[in-house]
């Protein structure tokens, strides 16, 4: 799952990126409103953490422009804890949730998890697809009751495909949500990753649609 963190304070941005990364997300950061607006409108993210106090373009304006352009990515808005009117304006502008600063990192991770789960039709932190059971809090997965010893990259791939169960996910899309847009894996890195995942989870868990991509069928 790929998350964009929009925060101009470097220390906070680094802390957020580190915590979300340890929670199993691919994290990219943006430090100003104009860059965030462009990236949020032209790239695919599963969630966005958006500070409303940004340089070059404030967060509320960014959010309004995204929603006006039809960007439906769930957004968690960060506000000053005392700025209750800003929270109201953020929700009116299209934020899906908000969190006041200062905040506790486990709460932020839980809220991001809830937002991403809802887009996939899941309400609990455990996804069950066929014989798969994926616990996104504990970063664990089982197949037919058998625990899978997955690497972080394998877990990301399985989680993303399960989140989009029944939909063929193109290789380029899966690669971005496993490795990140800024990382250039080898030409056959994803194929090798999927082969390892099949060996651990079972050959029929992840299916290939030649010329189209991969699918986990629900």
N, CA, C and O of each residue as an XYZ file, in Angstrom:
872
protein
N       0.853     -1.184      0.000
C       0.000      0.000      0.000
C       0.893      1.240      0.000
O       1.882      1.302      0.730
N       0.540      2.208     -0.812
C       1.386      3.379     -1.048
C       0.744      4.618     -0.426
O      -0.410      4.940     -0.707
N       1.511      5.311      0.425
C       0.996      6.467      1.149
C       1.851      7.690      0.841
O       3.079      7.614      0.825
N       1.189      8.819      0.596
C       1.871     10.096      0.419
C       1.745     10.885      1.713
O       0.637     11.135      2.187
N       2.879     11.275      2.285
C       2.914     12.115      3.475
C       3.253     13.532      3.044
O       4.318     13.776      2.475
N       2.348     14.468      3.314
C       2.548     15.869      2.942
C       2.766     16.658      4.222
O       1.821     16.935      4.961
N       4.009     17.015      4.477
C       4.396     17.671      5.729
C       5.666     18.477      5.474
O       6.656     17.939      4.979
N       5.638     19.775      5.815
C       6.793     20.626      5.527
C       7.842     20.609      6.633
O       8.970     21.050      6.411
N       7.498     20.112      7.813
C       8.490     19.991      8.878
C       9.233     18.676      8.701
O       8.657     17.602      8.874
N      10.519     18.765      8.355
C      11.286     17.584      7.979
C      11.294     16.509      9.074
O      11.145     15.324      8.776
N      11.465     16.910     10.318
C      11.530     15.924     11.390
C      10.239     15.131     11.486
O      10.254     13.908     11.623
N       9.117     15.847     11.412
C       7.822     15.161     11.489
C       7.630     14.257     10.280
O       7.159     13.127     10.409
N       7.997     14.761      9.100
C       7.860     13.962      7.878
C       8.696     12.689      7.962
O       8.235     11.612      7.586
N       9.922     12.817      8.454
C      10.788     11.642      8.580
C      10.231     10.651      9.596
O      10.281      9.440      9.383
N       9.698     11.172     10.706
C       9.105     10.289     11.719
C       7.895      9.543     11.154
O       7.729      8.344     11.377
N       7.063     10.268     10.424
C       5.886      9.645      9.815
C       6.293      8.589      8.793
O       5.748      7.486      8.781
N       7.251      8.930      7.939
C       7.696      7.985      6.911
C       8.280      6.733      7.549
O       8.029      5.620      7.085
N       9.063      6.913      8.617
C       9.654      5.762      9.281
C       8.616      4.868      9.934
O       8.675      3.646      9.801
N       7.668      5.468     10.639
C       6.644      4.682     11.339
C       5.727      3.956     10.354
O       5.411      2.783     10.550
N       5.303      4.644      9.308
C       4.438      4.010      8.311
C       5.188      2.926      7.545
O       4.619      1.889      7.205
N       6.466      3.174      7.276
C       7.267      2.161      6.605
C       7.378      0.888      7.438
O       7.286     -0.219      6.907
N       7.575      1.050      8.739
C       7.645     -0.118      9.623
C       6.304     -0.825      9.734
O       6.248     -2.010     10.063
N       5.219     -0.100      9.461
C       3.880     -0.698      9.492
C       3.519     -1.368      8.164
O       2.398     -1.850      7.998
N       4.468     -1.401      7.216
C       4.248     -2.138      5.979
C       3.850     -1.310      4.776
O       3.496     -1.868      3.737
N       3.898      0.015      4.890
C       3.508      0.875      3.775
C       4.721      1.320      2.954
O       5.830      1.438      3.476
N       4.491      1.562      1.678
C       5.469      2.265      0.841
C       5.161      3.748      1.009
O       4.048      4.184      0.712
N       6.126      4.527      1.480
C       5.870      5.915      1.838
C       6.685      6.861      0.962
O       7.885      6.675      0.760
N       5.998      7.882      0.446
C       6.667      8.962     -0.269
C       6.257     10.276      0.377
O       5.170     10.381      0.945
N       7.115     11.265      0.293
C       6.867     12.517      1.005
C       6.856     13.707      0.059
O       7.454     13.690     -1.017
N       6.154     14.737      0.501
C       6.102     16.012     -0.210
C       6.129     17.114      0.838
O       5.520     16.982      1.900
N       6.841     18.213      0.536
C       7.053     19.250      1.553
C       6.331     20.552      1.271
O       6.446     21.490      2.059
N       5.584     20.644      0.167
C       4.841     21.882     -0.089
C       3.550     21.576     -0.841
O       3.395     20.512     -1.440
N       2.632     22.534     -0.795
C       1.304     22.308     -1.334
C       1.255     22.112     -2.837
O       0.494     21.275     -3.322
N       2.042     22.859     -3.579
C       1.987     22.736     -5.035
C       2.479     21.368     -5.494
O       1.867     20.739     -6.358
N       3.590     20.909     -4.911
C       4.100     19.587     -5.261
C       3.100     18.510     -4.857
O       2.872     17.562     -5.609
N       2.503     18.649     -3.678
C       1.520     17.669     -3.214
C       0.298     17.632     -4.123
O      -0.196     16.558     -4.467
N      -0.186     18.809     -4.510
C      -1.348     18.856     -5.403
C      -1.061     18.112     -6.704
O      -1.884     17.322     -7.165
N       0.106     18.365     -7.295
C       0.447     17.725     -8.568
C       0.573     16.217     -8.405
O       0.036     15.458     -9.211
N       1.275     15.782     -7.375
C       1.499     14.355     -7.208
C       0.207     13.623     -6.860
O      -0.047     12.526     -7.359
N      -0.606     14.236     -6.000
C      -1.862     13.600     -5.636
C      -2.825     13.476     -6.801
O      -3.659     12.571     -6.830
N      -2.712     14.383     -7.763
C      -3.622     14.356     -8.918
C      -3.110     13.462    -10.039
O      -3.906     12.966    -10.835
N      -1.804     13.245    -10.120
C      -1.238     12.501    -11.245
C      -0.705     11.124    -10.882
O      -0.415     10.328    -11.775
N      -0.569     10.823     -9.595
C      -0.057      9.521     -9.172
C      -1.100      8.797     -8.327
O      -2.011      9.409     -7.769
N      -0.941      7.478     -8.248
C      -1.905      6.649     -7.515
C      -1.383      6.350     -6.117
O      -0.330      5.732     -5.959
N      -2.124      6.793     -5.101
C      -1.806      6.493     -3.709
C      -3.015      5.822     -3.066
O      -4.152      6.026     -3.492
N      -2.758      5.033     -2.050
C      -3.847      4.372     -1.327
C      -4.368      5.241     -0.194
O      -5.499      5.062      0.259
N      -3.553      6.176      0.265
C      -3.967      7.133      1.285
C      -2.991      8.301      1.272
O      -1.851      8.176      0.824
N      -3.466      9.448      1.777
C      -2.622     10.643      1.876
C      -2.751     11.204      3.286
O      -3.856     11.391      3.793
N      -1.611     11.469      3.909
C      -1.574     12.175      5.189
C      -1.208     13.617      4.873
O      -0.103     13.886      4.403
N      -2.127     14.550      5.128
C      -1.995     15.919      4.646
C      -1.998     16.921      5.790
O      -3.011     17.106      6.464
N      -0.847     17.571      6.007
C      -0.800     18.690      6.948
C      -1.489     19.884      6.285
O      -1.232     20.181      5.118
N      -2.351     20.559      7.017
C      -3.081     21.676      6.403
C      -2.271     22.971      6.369
O      -2.611     23.884      5.616
N      -1.216     23.067      7.162
C      -0.392     24.272      7.155
C       0.836     24.063      6.294
O       1.870     23.616      6.791
N       0.742     24.381      5.009
C       1.816     24.110      4.054
C       2.273     25.383      3.347
O       1.485     26.317      3.196
N       3.531     25.438      2.913
C       3.986     26.554      2.077
C       3.533     26.385      0.632
O       3.203     25.281      0.199
N       3.522     27.492     -0.107
C       3.216     27.572     -1.547
C       1.736     27.357     -1.869
O       1.206     28.032     -2.751
N       1.057     26.441     -1.182
C      -0.391     26.273     -1.313
C      -0.862     25.585     -0.042
O      -0.358     24.519      0.309
N      -1.831     26.188      0.654
C      -2.253     25.602      1.925
C      -2.996     24.290      1.699
O      -3.526     24.035      0.618
N      -3.022     23.464      2.743
C      -3.594     22.138      2.634
C      -5.059     22.106      2.254
O      -5.486     21.220      1.513
N      -5.846     23.067      2.753
C      -7.255     23.103      2.380
C      -7.436     23.338      0.889
O      -8.293     22.722      0.255
N      -6.629     24.228      0.333
C      -6.705     24.487     -1.115
C      -6.301     23.261     -1.910
O      -6.920     22.933     -2.922
N      -5.254     22.583     -1.445
C      -4.824     21.348     -2.107
C      -5.950     20.328     -2.107
O      -6.248     19.712     -3.130
N      -6.566     20.157     -0.958
C      -7.635     19.174     -0.811
C      -8.822     19.517     -1.709
O      -9.382     18.638     -2.365
N      -9.200     20.784     -1.738
C     -10.325     21.194     -2.591
C     -10.015     20.940     -4.067
O     -10.889     20.500     -4.814
N      -8.787     21.210     -4.491
C      -8.413     20.987     -5.889
C      -8.422     19.495     -6.224
O      -8.838     19.104     -7.315
N      -7.967     18.668     -5.291
C      -8.032     17.226     -5.542
C      -9.467     16.766     -5.734
O      -9.778     16.063     -6.696
N     -10.334     17.161     -4.824
C     -11.716     16.693     -4.905
C     -12.423     17.254     -6.137
O     -13.234     16.565     -6.757
N     -12.118     18.504     -6.491
C     -12.724     19.083     -7.693
C     -12.280     18.334     -8.945
O     -13.024     18.255     -9.922
N     -11.061     17.782     -8.914
C     -10.535     17.031    -10.060
C     -10.960     15.569    -10.034
O     -10.593     14.805    -10.927
N     -11.728     15.169     -9.024
C     -12.209     13.801     -8.939
C     -11.266     12.831     -8.265
O     -11.453     11.618     -8.362
N     -10.243     13.351     -7.576
C      -9.317     12.478     -6.849
C     -10.018     11.968     -5.592
O     -10.375     12.751     -4.712
N     -10.213     10.656     -5.512
C     -10.979     10.068     -4.408
C     -10.101      9.422     -3.352
O     -10.623      8.786     -2.435
N      -8.788      9.563     -3.450
C      -7.873      8.972     -2.482
C      -8.243      9.412     -1.067
O      -8.427     10.607     -0.835
N      -8.358      8.483     -0.112
C      -8.692      8.893      1.252
C      -7.598      9.765      1.854
O      -6.409      9.494      1.692
N      -8.024     10.826      2.555
C      -7.098     11.811      3.107
C      -7.289     11.928      4.608
O      -8.402     12.125      5.095
N      -6.180     11.801      5.335
C      -6.149     12.076      6.772
C      -5.503     13.442      6.947
O      -4.320     13.612      6.652
N      -6.273     14.417      7.428
C      -5.780     15.783      7.585
C      -5.169     15.964      8.972
O      -5.737     15.531      9.974
N      -4.002     16.611      9.015
C      -3.352     16.943     10.280
C      -3.575     18.413     10.574
O      -3.302     19.267      9.730
N      -4.071     18.713     11.768
C      -4.385     20.091     12.140
C      -3.811     20.392     13.517
O      -3.466     19.483     14.272
N      -3.713     21.676     13.834
C      -3.399     22.068     15.202
C      -4.553     21.632     16.090
O      -5.716     21.822     15.733
N      -4.245     21.051     17.240
C      -5.302     20.465     18.081
C      -6.362     21.479     18.474
O      -7.525     21.113     18.644
N      -5.987     22.751     18.622
C      -6.945     23.757     19.060
C      -7.754     24.346     17.906
O      -8.712     25.084     18.138
N      -7.376     24.025     16.660
C      -8.013     24.677     15.506
C      -9.245     23.898     15.066
O      -9.240     23.257     14.015
N     -10.306     23.958     15.877
C     -11.485     23.155     15.558
C     -12.170     23.616     14.276
O     -12.743     22.797     13.557
N     -12.121     24.920     13.978
C     -12.728     25.396     12.731
C     -11.990     24.857     11.513
O     -12.600     24.569     10.483
N     -10.665     24.722     11.637
C      -9.877     24.167     10.539
C     -10.254     22.713     10.291
O     -10.275     22.262      9.146
N     -10.549     21.985     11.348
C     -10.975     20.592     11.181
C     -12.317     20.522     10.476
O     -12.521     19.672      9.610
N     -13.231     21.407     10.839
C     -14.535     21.448     10.169
C     -14.354     21.780      8.691
O     -14.959     21.140      7.830
N     -13.523     22.778      8.396
C     -13.281     23.166      7.005
C     -12.630     22.024      6.233
O     -12.927     21.813      5.057
N     -11.737     21.285      6.900
C     -11.085     20.163      6.236
C     -12.072     19.079      5.856
O     -12.015     18.544      4.748
N     -12.967     18.754      6.755
C     -13.980     17.742      6.444
C     -14.904     18.239      5.343
O     -15.259     17.479      4.442
N     -15.297     19.510      5.408
C     -16.139     20.074      4.358
C     -15.428     20.072      3.009
O     -16.071     19.945      1.966
N     -14.105     20.212      3.027
C     -13.335     20.238      1.776
C     -13.110     18.845      1.206
O     -12.688     18.706      0.058
N     -13.387     17.813      1.996
C     -13.266     16.453      1.472
C     -12.350     15.532      2.240
O     -12.088     14.421      1.779
N     -11.839     15.950      3.413
C     -11.015     15.057      4.218
C     -11.862     13.898      4.751
O     -13.030     14.083      5.090
N     -11.280     12.728      4.823
C     -11.997     11.557      5.319
C     -11.851     11.398      6.828
O     -12.688     10.774      7.479
N     -10.778     11.970      7.379
C     -10.529     11.884      8.809
C      -9.555     13.000      9.161
O      -8.930     13.580      8.273
N      -9.421     13.302     10.441
C      -8.452     14.308     10.859
C      -7.813     13.873     12.164
O      -8.352     13.055     12.909
N      -6.636     14.451     12.419
C      -5.914     14.159     13.642
C      -5.206     15.433     14.082
O      -4.526     16.078     13.284
N      -5.363     15.792     15.345
C      -4.763     17.012     15.846
C      -3.320     16.807     16.270
O      -2.955     15.750     16.784
N      -2.502     17.830     16.050
C      -1.108     17.812     16.517
C      -1.048     18.383     17.931
O      -1.787     19.314     18.249
N      -0.184     17.840     18.780
C       0.647     16.644     18.566
C      -0.195     15.378     18.663
O      -1.239     15.362     19.315
N       0.259     14.342     18.023
C      -0.506     13.100     18.000
C       0.393     11.930     18.397
O       1.619     12.039     18.411
N      -0.245     10.822     18.714
C       0.476      9.588     19.014
C       0.582      8.772     17.732
O      -0.423      8.539     17.060
N       1.783      8.341     17.392
C       2.008      7.646     16.128
C       1.143      6.393     15.963
O       0.632      6.169     14.866
N       0.951      5.562     17.001
C       0.085      4.393     16.815
C      -1.341      4.771     16.388
O      -1.976      4.049     15.619
N      -1.841      5.914     16.895
C      -3.181      6.337     16.486
C      -3.203      6.721     15.019
O      -4.135      6.363     14.298
N      -2.180      7.452     14.565
C      -2.125      7.829     13.150
C      -2.065      6.588     12.263
O      -2.771      6.513     11.257
N      -1.234      5.619     12.624
C      -1.124      4.402     11.827
C      -2.460      3.660     11.799
O      -2.855      3.130     10.761
N      -3.153      3.621     12.934
C      -4.455      2.960     12.990
C      -5.469      3.657     12.089
O      -6.261      3.001     11.412
N      -5.441      4.985     12.083
C      -6.388      5.735     11.248
C      -6.092      5.552      9.758
O      -7.011      5.406      8.952
N      -4.808      5.562      9.396
C      -4.448      5.308      7.994
C      -4.884      3.901      7.593
O      -5.401      3.695      6.495
N      -4.675      2.940      8.485
C      -5.100      1.574      8.198
C      -6.598      1.466      7.990
O      -7.054      0.759      7.091
N      -7.363      2.159      8.811
C      -8.820      2.122      8.673
C      -9.258      2.728      7.344
O     -10.161      2.206      6.690
N      -8.619      3.835      6.939
C      -8.970      4.472      5.670
C      -8.679      3.556      4.486
O      -9.508      3.425      3.586
N      -7.509      2.923      4.479
C      -7.160      2.063      3.348
C      -8.030      0.813      3.320
O      -8.393      0.336      2.245
N      -8.366      0.279      4.490
C      -9.216     -0.916      4.508
C     -10.592     -0.618      3.920
O     -11.135     -1.423      3.163
N     -11.144      0.518      4.263
C     -12.502      0.833      3.792
C     -12.571      0.914      2.274
O     -13.585      0.545      1.681
N     -11.505      1.393      1.639
C     -11.537      1.478      0.171
C     -11.568      0.099     -0.472
O     -12.018     -0.049     -1.608
N     -11.090     -0.916      0.255
C     -11.130     -2.282     -0.263
C     -12.327     -3.071      0.218
O     -12.460     -4.253     -0.098
N     -13.206     -2.428      0.986
C     -14.400     -3.110      1.465
C     -14.190     -3.905      2.733
O     -15.027     -4.735      3.088
N     -13.066     -3.663      3.435
C     -12.788     -4.364      4.685
C     -13.037     -3.429      5.862
O     -12.720     -2.241      5.804
N     -13.608     -3.979      6.927
C     -13.844     -3.153      8.118
C     -12.941     -3.563      9.277
O     -12.770     -2.796     10.224
N     -12.366     -4.751      9.215
C     -11.482     -5.244     10.272
C     -10.045     -5.273      9.761
O      -9.818     -5.289      8.552
N      -9.069     -5.280     10.679
C      -7.668     -5.287     10.254
C      -7.184     -6.635      9.734
O      -5.997     -6.795      9.453
N      -8.077     -7.598      9.603
C      -7.724     -8.897      9.034
C      -8.509     -9.081      7.738
O      -9.739     -9.028      7.731
N      -7.784     -9.296      6.645
C      -8.414     -9.531      5.349
C      -8.471    -11.039      5.091
O      -7.470    -11.740      5.237
N      -9.643    -11.523      4.710
C      -9.797    -12.931      4.383
C     -10.263    -13.048      2.947
O     -11.335    -12.567      2.581
N      -9.434    -13.701      2.138
C      -9.718    -13.879      0.721
C      -9.467    -15.340      0.383
O      -8.325    -15.798      0.408
N     -10.527    -16.070      0.066
C     -10.359    -17.485     -0.175
C      -9.761    -18.148      1.057
O     -10.297    -18.029      2.159
N      -8.656    -18.840      0.865
C      -7.974    -19.475      1.987
C      -6.920    -18.605      2.632
O      -6.213    -19.051      3.536
N      -6.805    -17.354      2.174
C      -5.817    -16.432      2.729
C      -6.388    -15.672      3.919
O      -7.567    -15.320      3.948
N      -5.522    -15.430      4.896
C      -5.878    -14.580      6.033
C      -4.699    -13.651      6.270
O      -3.609    -14.102      6.620
N      -4.917    -12.343      6.079
C      -3.832    -11.371      6.141
C      -4.119    -10.380      7.258
O      -5.091     -9.627      7.202
N      -3.266    -10.391      8.268
C      -3.389     -9.490      9.408
C      -2.481     -8.291      9.151
O      -1.258     -8.400      9.244
N      -3.085     -7.145      8.828
C      -2.288     -5.981      8.440
C      -1.710     -5.239      9.637
O      -0.848     -4.377      9.464
N      -2.162     -5.551     10.838
C      -1.568     -4.958     12.034
C      -0.327     -5.718     12.470
O       0.692     -5.119     12.814
N      -0.420     -7.038     12.452
C       0.716     -7.867     12.872
C       1.650     -8.183     11.706
O       2.706     -8.784     11.899
N       1.257     -7.772     10.481
C       2.060     -8.034      9.275
C       2.316     -9.530      9.121
O       3.436     -9.967      8.854
N       1.237    -10.306      9.300
C       1.316    -11.754      9.184
C       0.268    -12.251      8.205
O      -0.781    -11.633      8.027
N       0.569    -13.381      7.573
C      -0.381    -13.971      6.636
C      -0.373    -15.484      6.784
O       0.661    -16.085      7.076
N      -1.540    -16.094      6.580
C      -1.648    -17.543      6.570
C      -2.381    -17.966      5.311
O      -3.182    -17.213      4.757
N      -2.097    -19.180      4.868
C      -2.793    -19.776      3.724
C      -3.300    -21.139      4.161
O      -2.519    -22.032      4.490
N      -4.629    -21.288      4.159
C      -5.259    -22.526      4.629
C      -4.788    -22.881      6.044
O      -4.568    -24.049      6.363
N      -4.636    -21.844      6.888
C      -4.243    -22.043      8.271
C      -2.757    -22.180      8.497
O      -2.316    -22.289      9.641
N      -1.970    -22.178      7.431
C      -0.521    -22.337      7.535
C       0.146    -20.965      7.490
O      -0.046    -20.208      6.538
N       0.935    -20.645      8.530
C       1.582    -19.334      8.576
C       2.652    -19.236      7.503
O       3.430    -20.165      7.290
N       2.676    -18.089      6.832
C       3.626    -17.860      5.743
C       4.782    -16.997      6.231
O       4.571    -15.952      6.846
N       5.994    -17.437      5.957
C       7.186    -16.669      6.328
C       7.528    -15.731      5.176
O       8.374    -16.042      4.338
N       6.856    -14.571      5.144
C       7.001    -13.646      4.033
C       7.999    -12.545      4.347
O       8.099    -12.091      5.487
N       8.735    -12.119      3.333
C       9.569    -10.936      3.463
C       8.665     -9.700      3.400
O       7.514     -9.809      2.976
N       9.161     -8.525      3.813
C       8.333     -7.308      3.712
C       7.811     -7.052      2.300
O       6.657     -6.653      2.141
N       8.629     -7.270      1.274
C       8.181     -7.034     -0.098
C       7.110     -8.039     -0.508
O       6.141     -7.674     -1.174
N       7.279     -9.304     -0.114
C       6.274    -10.312     -0.433
C       4.954     -9.992      0.263
O       3.883    -10.150     -0.322
N       5.037     -9.543      1.514
C       3.818     -9.187      2.242
C       3.116     -8.011      1.561
O       1.895     -8.022      1.408
N       3.883     -6.998      1.152
C       3.279     -5.850      0.467
C       2.541     -6.287     -0.791
O       1.419     -5.848     -1.042
N       3.173     -7.154     -1.582
C       2.550     -7.604     -2.830
C       1.268     -8.377     -2.554
O       0.244     -8.139     -3.194
N       1.326     -9.308     -1.594
C       0.141    -10.104     -1.283
C      -0.969     -9.230     -0.714
O      -2.138     -9.406     -1.057
N      -0.610     -8.297      0.146
C      -1.605     -7.404      0.742
C      -2.285     -6.555     -0.330
O      -3.506     -6.395     -0.314
N      -1.504     -6.014     -1.255
C      -2.097     -5.149     -2.277
C      -3.020     -5.944     -3.197
O      -4.114     -5.485     -3.527
N      -2.588     -7.123     -3.607
C      -3.423     -7.936     -4.487
C      -4.693     -8.397     -3.781
O      -5.763     -8.446     -4.388
N      -4.573     -8.736     -2.497
C      -5.761     -9.147     -1.739
C      -6.710     -7.971     -1.543
O      -7.929     -8.134     -1.588
N      -6.146     -6.787     -1.325
C      -6.960     -5.579     -1.167
C      -7.799     -5.344     -2.424
O      -8.940     -4.891     -2.344
N      -7.217     -5.659     -3.587
C      -7.913     -5.485     -4.871
C      -8.362     -6.837     -5.417
O      -8.299     -7.079     -6.623
N      -8.810     -7.705     -4.534
C      -9.202     -9.054     -4.915
C     -10.166     -9.039     -6.098
O     -11.080     -8.218     -6.168
N      -9.938     -9.964     -7.019
C     -10.799    -10.090     -8.190
C     -10.453     -9.152     -9.323
O     -10.990     -9.293    -10.422
N      -9.566     -8.194     -9.085
C      -9.159     -7.253    -10.145
C      -7.748     -7.583    -10.601
O      -6.857     -7.812     -9.783
N      -7.552     -7.608    -11.915
C      -6.214     -7.829    -12.455
C      -5.401     -6.558    -12.266
O      -5.751     -5.507    -12.802
N      -4.321     -6.653    -11.509
C      -3.470     -5.503    -11.217
C      -2.293     -5.503    -12.189
O      -1.515     -6.457    -12.204
N      -2.143     -4.451    -13.004
C      -1.013     -4.395    -13.939
C       0.332     -4.436    -13.220
O       0.439     -4.019    -12.067
N       1.342     -4.933    -13.897
C       2.669     -5.044    -13.298
C       3.198     -3.692    -12.842
O       3.779     -3.587    -11.762
N       3.002     -2.653    -13.658
C       3.534     -1.338    -13.289
C       2.870     -0.819    -12.012
O       3.538     -0.226    -11.164
N       1.581     -1.036    -11.872
C       0.866     -0.591    -10.675
C       1.343     -1.351     -9.453
O       1.614     -0.753     -8.411
N       1.447     -2.659     -9.573
C       1.890     -3.460     -8.426
C       3.316     -3.081     -8.029
O       3.633     -3.007     -6.842
N       4.161     -2.846     -9.004
C       5.548     -2.477     -8.719
C       5.616     -1.176     -7.927
O       6.395     -1.073     -6.980
N       4.808     -0.174     -8.301
C       4.803      1.100     -7.590
C       4.369      0.934     -6.141
O       4.885      1.611     -5.252
N       3.418      0.033     -5.903
C       2.886     -0.134     -4.551
C       3.689     -1.129     -3.712
O       3.427     -1.300     -2.521
N       4.651     -1.773     -4.331
C       5.548     -2.663     -3.594
C       6.899     -2.010     -3.371
O       7.442     -2.047     -2.267
N       7.443     -1.408     -4.431
C       8.787     -0.830     -4.358
C       8.778      0.687     -4.167
O       9.726      1.247     -3.616
N       7.712      1.358     -4.619
C       7.683      2.814     -4.621
C       8.066      3.352     -5.983
O       8.837      2.728     -6.712
N       7.522      4.521     -6.327
C       7.744      5.082     -7.658
C       9.180      5.535     -7.857
O       9.662      5.575     -8.989
N       9.875      5.877     -6.769
C      11.225      6.421     -6.893
C      12.299      5.342     -6.959
O      13.471      5.646     -7.179
N      11.911      4.092     -6.770
C      12.890      3.003     -6.797
C      12.762      2.244     -8.100
O      11.653      1.943     -8.541
N      13.886      1.935     -8.716
C      13.887      1.215     -9.980
C      14.367     -0.217     -9.745
O      15.572     -0.466     -9.733
N      13.438     -1.165     -9.557
C      13.862     -2.553     -9.381
C      14.373     -3.121    -10.702
O      14.142     -2.534    -11.759
N      15.055     -4.244    -10.651
C      15.512     -4.887    -11.873
C      14.357     -5.254    -12.774
O      13.207     -5.303    -12.338
N      14.664     -5.511    -14.033
C      13.621     -5.728    -15.038
C      12.703     -6.897    -14.705
O      11.520     -6.868    -15.045
N      13.233     -7.928    -14.042
C      12.397     -9.090    -13.714
C      12.203     -9.244    -12.214
O      11.838    -10.322    -11.745
N      12.446     -8.166    -11.444
C      12.367     -8.262     -9.982
C      10.969     -8.659     -9.519
O      10.822     -9.480     -8.613
N       9.942     -8.078    -10.140
C       8.573     -8.385     -9.708
C       8.217     -9.828    -10.030
O       7.558    -10.495     -9.232
N       8.642    -10.319    -11.187
C       8.361    -11.705    -11.541
C       9.009    -12.664    -10.546
O       8.406    -13.664    -10.155
N      10.237    -12.356    -10.140
C      10.928    -13.187     -9.155
C      10.201    -13.143     -7.811
O      10.047    -14.161     -7.136
N       9.753    -11.926     -7.437
C       9.024    -11.759     -6.181
C       7.746    -12.587     -6.174
O       7.451    -13.268     -5.192
N       6.985    -12.531     -7.269
C       5.734    -13.288     -7.357
C       6.012    -14.785     -7.345
O       5.252    -15.554     -6.756
N       7.082    -15.197     -7.982
C       7.435    -16.626     -7.982
C       7.730    -17.108     -6.565
O       7.306    -18.198     -6.181
N       8.458    -16.298     -5.782
C       8.738    -16.665     -4.388
C       7.458    -16.713     -3.569
O       7.279    -17.594     -2.728
N       6.561    -15.746     -3.824
C       5.299    -15.684     -3.099
C       4.452    -16.912     -3.383
O       3.839    -17.468     -2.472
N       4.413    -17.337     -4.636
C       3.652    -18.537     -4.994
C       4.238    -19.781     -4.341
O       3.503    -20.673     -3.917
N       5.564    -19.835     -4.263
C       6.211    -20.993     -3.664
C       5.834    -21.124     -2.194
O       5.687    -22.235     -1.684
N       5.676    -19.989     -1.511
C       5.353    -20.005     -0.089
C       3.847    -20.152      0.164
O       3.433    -20.878      1.068
N       3.035    -19.458     -0.640
C       1.591    -19.415     -0.377
C       0.802    -20.456     -1.155
O      -0.326    -20.785     -0.789
N       1.391    -20.977     -2.228
C       0.675    -21.924     -3.073
C       0.583    -21.398     -4.496
O       0.358    -20.208     -4.715
N       0.756    -22.281     -5.449
C       0.842    -21.863     -6.851
C      -0.420    -21.178     -7.358
O      -0.354    -20.358     -8.274
N      -1.579    -21.509     -6.767
C      -2.838    -20.966     -7.279
C      -3.290    -19.693     -6.567
O      -4.333    -19.134     -6.908
N      -2.517    -19.228     -5.582
C      -2.935    -18.050     -4.824
C      -2.882    -16.795     -5.676
O      -3.848    -16.034     -5.730
N      -1.755    -16.579     -6.343
C      -1.599    -15.419     -7.231
C      -1.572    -15.930     -8.661
O      -0.696    -16.708     -9.039
N      -2.530    -15.492     -9.443
C      -2.619    -15.955    -10.827
C      -2.135    -14.872    -11.785
O      -2.285    -13.677    -11.533
N      -1.556    -15.323    -12.876
C      -1.062    -14.409    -13.909
C      -2.062    -14.330    -15.049
O      -2.577    -15.344    -15.520
N      -2.325    -13.111    -15.478
C      -3.098    -12.895    -16.694
C      -2.118    -12.344    -17.728
O      -1.781    -11.160    -17.720
N      -1.672    -13.224    -18.610
C      -0.619    -12.878    -19.542
C      -0.911    -11.575    -20.274
O      -1.975    -11.407    -20.869
N       0.047    -10.656    -20.222
C      -0.110     -9.381    -20.903
C      -0.892     -8.355    -20.122
O      -0.994     -7.205    -20.550
N      -1.459     -8.745    -18.966
C      -2.282     -7.837    -18.190
C      -1.741     -7.621    -16.776
O      -1.607     -6.475    -16.347
N      -1.429     -8.683    -16.046
C      -0.941     -8.505    -14.686
C      -1.254     -9.695    -13.816
O      -1.283    -10.834    -14.282
N      -1.491     -9.416    -12.524
C      -1.690    -10.476    -11.532
C      -3.017    -10.269    -10.806
O      -3.530     -9.155    -10.706
N      -3.559    -11.395    -10.297
C      -4.838    -11.300     -9.599
C      -4.900    -12.335     -8.482
O      -4.447    -13.469     -8.637
N      -5.468    -11.921     -7.356
C      -5.892    -12.832     -6.291
C      -7.412    -12.844     -6.339
O      -8.058    -11.812     -6.153
N      -7.968    -14.000     -6.586
C      -9.409    -14.108     -6.763
C     -10.101    -14.321     -5.421
O      -9.719    -15.200     -4.647
N     -11.126    -13.505     -5.150
C     -11.829    -13.623     -3.884
C     -12.923    -14.649     -3.920
O     -13.606    -14.859     -2.918
